[in-house]
Amino acid sequence: MDLFAAFGVFLACVACCMVMGLPQFLALLVGLVCFFLVGLHRGHRAADLVQMTLTGMKTSVKVLRILVLIGLLTALWRAGGTVAFFVWGGAQLITPRTFILVAFLLPALFSLAFGSSFGVVGTAGVILMAIARSGGANLTVTAGAIISGIYVGERLSPASSSAALTAAVSGAEQRAFQHEMWRATPLPMALSLAVYGVLSILCPIRQVDSHIIEALESGFQLSWVTLLPAAAVDENAIGQIQRLVLLLPWLKISAFLSITVSCVLAAICALFVQGMDLGELLLACLVGYQTAQPGLADIMAGGGLSSMINVVLTVVLSCAYSGIFNGTGLLDPVTDRVGHLVDRVGLF
């Protein structure tokens, strides 16, 4: 009964945070206290429960390093013009009967490189929805295409924090885990391409608003250099660096190292291509990128270490839950019953 009461309080707090727009880590913190009290009620010593909590939190260390780098990356890619180039280049492919397909493919490719579904939906997603609204496209279908696209990178990208967290909590080796994700991808990807290809024909956009594209062109120095991102290299070197950056995660180079390389190149691009001051760039890394371009302020601003605070706290507290559940065996009765159900009806 005490466990049900703890879950009841926890789920009530989750609902309240959702309704009131509060960060979910607050609900997780309340839930952690509740399950800690359940452990005490069932005879576990406070010191042992604290040790279980810390053991669970240790599993998040590897993911936290990546999350911090992603916070930097989301600001640096904005500042360096990489985000702008992705969106600008994708917008060039839009025709009345290809818009929905582009709305799926552009976030998919962007999230594969970026590793953050939130970063992609907050930039390319917002811009695509603005184009859809101004051009009279079906907003529901467009939103579905965007969400489907960002899920591709969240699932498959070596820089994906979700994939890293899932592997860490489950005790799986991240590269083997993602190899399995790639193995299972071709069929759903083919079906998605077919569905959004058909929807592009059935739900065409009437016109493409050029104001956003013009704002990107006037607000950033757009070139292939910003796509790398890199600066101060000749045209022959660009191809080599581009292949290096894109292939690093797949050549048994850690996600941490590959994201670090990308951050350095993006910083160089922001300083020497976009002409940012060093102090301005450092501030963007901390509190997020800001642009003075009126037409881009709402869609290009953001990122930085501050944007990852809620995510980091959520990850740490979630891992603490696993430590308490594993150490106390609170969920053993449930998992035992599920195990019997698996034997009867199968794992799925």
C-alpha positions as CSV (number, residue, x, y, z in Angstrom):
1,M,0.0,0.0,0.0
2,D,2.9,2.4,0.8
3,L,4.3,1.9,-2.7
4,F,0.9,2.7,-4.3
5,A,0.7,5.8,-2.2
6,A,4.1,6.9,-3.3
7,F,3.2,6.3,-7.0
8,G,0.0,8.2,-6.5
9,V,1.8,11.3,-5.1
10,F,4.4,11.1,-7.8
11,L,1.9,10.9,-10.7
12,A,-0.2,13.7,-9.1
13,C,2.9,15.9,-9.1
14,V,3.7,15.0,-12.7
15,A,0.1,16.0,-13.7
16,C,0.4,19.3,-11.7
17,C,3.7,20.2,-13.4
18,M,2.2,19.5,-16.8
19,V,-0.9,21.6,-16.1
20,M,1.0,24.5,-14.5
21,G,3.9,24.4,-17.0
22,L,6.5,23.7,-14.3
23,P,9.7,21.6,-15.1
24,Q,9.2,17.9,-14.6
25,F,12.3,17.5,-12.4
26,L,10.3,19.0,-9.6
27,A,7.9,16.1,-9.8
28,L,10.8,13.7,-10.0
29,L,12.3,15.2,-6.9
30,V,9.1,14.8,-4.9
31,G,8.8,11.2,-6.2
32,L,12.3,10.4,-5.2
33,V,11.5,11.6,-1.6
34,C,8.4,9.5,-1.6
35,F,10.2,6.3,-2.7
36,F,13.0,7.1,-0.2
37,L,10.4,7.1,2.6
38,V,8.9,3.9,1.3
39,G,12.4,2.3,1.6
40,L,12.7,3.6,5.2
41,H,9.2,2.2,6.0
42,R,10.3,-1.2,4.7
43,G,13.3,-1.4,7.0
44,H,16.2,-0.1,4.8
45,R,18.7,2.1,6.5
46,A,18.9,5.8,5.4
47,A,22.6,5.4,4.7
48,D,22.0,2.4,2.5
49,L,19.2,4.3,0.6
50,V,21.5,7.3,0.1
51,Q,24.2,4.9,-1.3
52,M,21.7,3.3,-3.7
53,T,20.7,6.8,-4.9
54,L,24.3,7.8,-5.5
55,T,25.0,4.5,-7.3
56,G,22.1,5.2,-9.7
57,M,23.2,8.7,-10.3
58,K,26.7,7.5,-11.3
59,T,25.2,5.9,-14.4
60,S,24.3,9.4,-15.6
61,V,27.9,10.7,-15.6
62,K,28.6,9.6,-19.2
63,V,25.4,11.1,-20.4
64,L,25.9,14.3,-18.5
65,R,29.1,15.0,-20.4
66,I,27.3,14.7,-23.7
67,L,24.4,16.8,-22.4
68,V,26.8,19.7,-21.5
69,L,28.4,19.5,-24.9
70,I,25.0,19.5,-26.6
71,G,24.1,22.6,-24.7
72,L,27.2,24.3,-26.2
73,L,26.5,22.8,-29.6
74,T,23.0,24.2,-29.8
75,A,24.3,27.7,-29.2
76,L,27.4,27.4,-31.4
77,W,25.6,25.9,-34.4
78,R,23.2,28.8,-34.2
79,A,26.0,31.4,-33.8
80,G,28.1,29.8,-36.6
81,G,25.3,29.8,-39.1
82,T,25.1,26.0,-39.3
83,V,21.4,25.9,-38.3
84,A,20.6,28.7,-40.7
85,F,22.3,26.9,-43.6
86,F,20.5,23.7,-42.9
87,V,17.1,25.4,-43.0
88,W,18.0,27.7,-45.9
89,G,19.3,24.8,-48.0
90,G,16.3,22.7,-47.2
91,A,13.9,25.6,-48.1
92,Q,15.4,25.7,-51.6
93,L,14.1,22.1,-52.2
94,I,10.5,23.1,-51.4
95,T,8.0,23.0,-54.3
96,P,4.2,22.9,-53.9
97,R,4.1,19.1,-54.1
98,T,7.3,18.3,-52.1
99,F,6.7,20.4,-49.0
100,I,5.5,17.7,-46.7
101,L,8.3,15.3,-47.7
102,V,10.8,18.1,-47.1
103,A,9.2,18.7,-43.7
104,F,10.0,15.1,-42.9
105,L,13.5,14.8,-44.5
106,L,15.0,18.1,-43.4
107,P,14.4,17.5,-39.6
108,A,15.5,13.9,-40.1
109,L,18.9,14.9,-41.6
110,F,19.3,17.8,-39.3
111,S,18.6,15.7,-36.2
112,L,21.0,13.0,-37.3
113,A,23.8,15.6,-37.4
114,F,22.6,17.6,-34.4
115,G,21.6,14.8,-32.0
116,S,18.9,16.9,-30.3
117,S,15.3,16.7,-31.3
118,F,14.5,19.7,-29.1
119,G,17.1,21.8,-30.9
120,V,15.8,20.8,-34.3
121,V,12.1,21.3,-33.6
122,G,12.8,24.6,-32.0
123,T,14.6,25.9,-35.1
124,A,13.9,24.1,-38.3
125,G,10.5,22.9,-37.0
126,V,9.3,26.4,-36.1
127,I,10.5,27.7,-39.5
128,L,8.8,24.9,-41.4
129,M,5.5,25.5,-39.5
130,A,5.7,29.2,-40.3
131,I,6.2,28.4,-44.0
132,A,3.2,26.0,-43.8
133,R,1.0,28.5,-42.1
134,S,1.8,31.3,-44.6
135,G,1.5,29.0,-47.6
136,G,-1.8,27.4,-46.7
137,A,-0.4,23.9,-46.1
138,N,-2.1,21.4,-43.8
139,L,-0.7,22.3,-40.4
140,T,-1.5,18.9,-38.8
141,V,0.2,16.9,-41.5
142,T,3.2,19.3,-41.4
143,A,3.5,18.9,-37.7
144,G,3.4,15.1,-37.9
145,A,6.1,15.1,-40.6
146,I,8.4,17.3,-38.5
147,I,7.9,15.2,-35.3
148,S,8.5,12.0,-37.3
149,G,11.7,13.6,-38.8
150,I,13.2,14.7,-35.5
151,Y,12.6,11.2,-34.0
152,V,15.0,9.7,-36.7
153,G,18.0,11.6,-35.2
154,E,16.9,11.1,-31.6
155,R,16.9,7.4,-32.3
156,L,19.9,7.0,-34.5
157,S,22.4,9.9,-34.0
158,P,25.6,9.1,-32.2
159,A,25.2,12.5,-30.5
160,S,21.7,11.6,-29.2
161,S,21.4,12.1,-25.5
162,S,18.3,9.8,-25.3
163,A,20.2,6.9,-26.9
164,A,23.1,7.4,-24.6
165,L,20.9,7.5,-21.5
166,T,18.9,4.5,-22.6
167,A,22.1,2.5,-23.1
168,A,23.6,3.7,-19.8
169,V,20.6,2.9,-17.7
170,S,20.0,-0.5,-19.3
171,G,23.7,-1.4,-19.1
172,A,24.1,-1.9,-22.8
173,E,27.1,-0.9,-24.8
174,Q,26.0,2.3,-26.7
175,R,27.5,1.4,-30.1
176,A,25.9,-2.1,-30.1
177,F,22.6,-0.5,-29.0
178,Q,22.6,2.0,-31.8
179,H,23.7,-0.6,-34.3
180,E,20.5,-2.5,-33.4
181,M,18.5,0.7,-33.9
182,W,20.0,1.2,-37.3
183,R,19.3,-2.5,-38.2
184,A,15.6,-2.0,-37.4
185,T,15.3,1.4,-39.2
186,P,15.0,0.6,-43.0
187,L,11.4,-0.6,-42.9
188,P,9.8,2.2,-40.9
189,M,11.9,4.7,-42.8
190,A,10.7,3.4,-46.2
191,L,7.1,3.4,-45.0
192,S,7.5,7.0,-43.7
193,L,9.0,8.2,-47.0
194,A,6.1,6.6,-48.8
195,V,3.4,8.1,-46.5
196,Y,4.9,11.6,-46.6
197,G,5.5,11.4,-50.3
198,V,1.8,10.6,-50.9
199,L,0.7,13.3,-48.4
200,S,3.0,15.8,-50.2
201,I,0.9,15.3,-53.4
202,L,-2.4,15.2,-51.6
203,C,-1.7,18.2,-49.4
204,P,0.3,20.6,-51.5
205,I,1.4,24.0,-50.2
206,R,0.0,26.9,-52.2
207,Q,3.0,29.3,-51.9
208,V,6.3,29.6,-50.1
209,D,6.8,32.8,-48.1
210,S,10.2,34.1,-49.0
211,H,10.5,36.5,-46.0
212,I,12.1,33.9,-43.7
213,I,14.6,32.8,-46.4
214,E,15.5,36.4,-47.1
215,A,15.9,37.0,-43.3
216,L,18.3,34.1,-43.1
217,E,20.3,35.4,-46.1
218,S,20.6,38.8,-44.6
219,G,21.3,37.7,-41.0
220,F,24.0,35.1,-41.7
221,Q,26.9,34.6,-44.0
222,L,25.7,31.4,-45.7
223,S,28.2,29.1,-47.4
224,W,29.3,25.5,-47.3
225,V,31.9,26.5,-44.7
226,T,29.0,27.0,-42.2
227,L,27.7,23.6,-42.9
228,L,30.9,21.9,-41.7
229,P,31.2,24.0,-39.5
230,A,34.7,25.3,-40.2
231,A,36.5,28.5,-41.3
232,A,39.8,29.5,-42.8
233,V,40.2,26.4,-45.0
234,D,40.5,26.2,-48.8
235,E,37.9,24.6,-50.9
236,N,39.7,21.2,-51.3
237,A,40.1,21.0,-47.5
238,I,36.4,21.6,-46.9
239,G,35.4,18.2,-48.3
240,Q,38.0,16.4,-46.2
241,I,36.9,18.1,-43.0
242,Q,33.3,17.6,-43.8
243,R,33.8,13.9,-44.3
244,L,35.8,13.8,-41.0
245,V,33.1,15.5,-38.9
246,L,30.3,13.5,-40.3
247,L,32.2,10.2,-40.1
248,L,33.8,10.6,-36.7
249,P,30.9,9.0,-34.7
250,W,30.8,6.1,-37.1
251,L,34.6,5.3,-37.0
252,K,34.6,4.1,-33.4
253,I,35.3,7.7,-32.3
254,S,33.3,8.5,-29.1
255,A,30.3,10.8,-29.3
256,F,32.0,13.0,-26.8
257,L,35.0,13.6,-29.0
258,S,33.1,14.0,-32.2
259,I,30.8,16.6,-30.6
260,T,33.8,18.4,-29.2
261,V,35.3,18.7,-32.6
262,S,32.0,20.0,-34.0
263,C,31.9,22.6,-31.2
264,V,35.4,23.8,-31.9
265,L,34.7,24.2,-35.7
266,A,31.4,25.9,-35.0
267,A,33.1,28.4,-32.7
268,I,35.7,29.2,-35.3
269,C,33.0,29.7,-37.9
270,A,31.1,32.0,-35.5
271,L,34.2,34.1,-34.9
272,F,35.7,34.3,-38.4
273,V,32.7,33.8,-40.7
274,Q,29.9,35.4,-38.9
275,G,32.1,38.0,-37.2
276,M,31.0,37.5,-33.6
277,D,33.1,38.9,-30.7
278,L,34.7,36.4,-28.4
279,G,32.9,37.8,-25.4
280,E,29.6,37.6,-27.2
281,L,30.2,34.0,-28.2
282,L,31.1,33.0,-24.7
283,L,27.9,34.6,-23.4
284,A,25.9,32.7,-26.0
285,C,27.5,29.5,-24.9
286,L,26.3,30.2,-21.3
287,V,22.8,31.7,-21.7
288,G,22.0,31.0,-25.4
289,Y,22.4,32.6,-28.8
290,Q,20.7,35.9,-29.4
291,T,20.3,37.6,-32.8
292,A,19.6,41.2,-33.6
293,Q,17.7,40.3,-36.8
294,P,14.0,41.0,-36.1
295,G,12.6,38.3,-38.3
296,L,14.8,35.6,-36.7
297,A,14.7,36.5,-33.0
298,D,12.0,34.0,-32.1
299,I,13.3,31.1,-34.2
300,M,17.1,31.3,-34.0
301,A,17.6,32.4,-30.4
302,G,18.3,29.8,-27.7
303,G,20.6,26.9,-26.8
304,G,23.6,27.3,-24.4
305,L,24.4,25.6,-21.1
306,S,21.4,27.2,-19.4
307,S,19.0,25.4,-21.7
308,M,20.2,22.0,-20.4
309,I,19.7,22.6,-16.7
310,N,16.2,21.0,-16.6
311,V,17.4,18.1,-18.8
312,V,20.4,17.4,-16.6
313,L,18.4,17.5,-13.4
314,T,15.8,15.2,-15.0
315,V,18.5,12.7,-16.1
316,V,20.2,12.7,-12.7
317,L,17.0,12.1,-10.8
318,S,15.8,9.5,-13.2
319,C,19.0,7.5,-12.7
320,A,18.6,7.9,-8.9
321,Y,15.2,6.2,-9.3
322,S,16.8,3.2,-10.9
323,G,19.4,3.0,-8.1
324,I,16.6,2.9,-5.4
325,F,14.4,0.4,-7.3
326,N,17.3,-1.9,-8.0
327,G,18.7,-1.7,-4.4
328,T,15.4,-2.1,-2.5
329,G,13.6,-4.4,-4.9
330,L,10.5,-2.3,-4.6
331,L,9.4,-3.3,-8.1
332,D,10.3,-7.0,-7.9
333,P,6.6,-8.1,-7.4
334,V,5.7,-6.2,-10.5
335,T,8.6,-7.4,-12.6
336,D,8.0,-11.0,-11.5
337,R,4.4,-10.8,-12.7
338,V,5.5,-9.2,-15.9
339,G,8.0,-12.0,-16.3
340,H,5.3,-14.6,-16.1
341,L,3.2,-12.7,-18.6
342,V,6.2,-12.6,-21.0
343,D,6.5,-16.4,-20.7
344,R,2.8,-16.7,-21.7
345,V,2.2,-14.1,-24.4
346,G,5.7,-13.1,-25.5
347,L,8.0,-10.1,-24.9
348,F,6.2,-7.7,-27.2
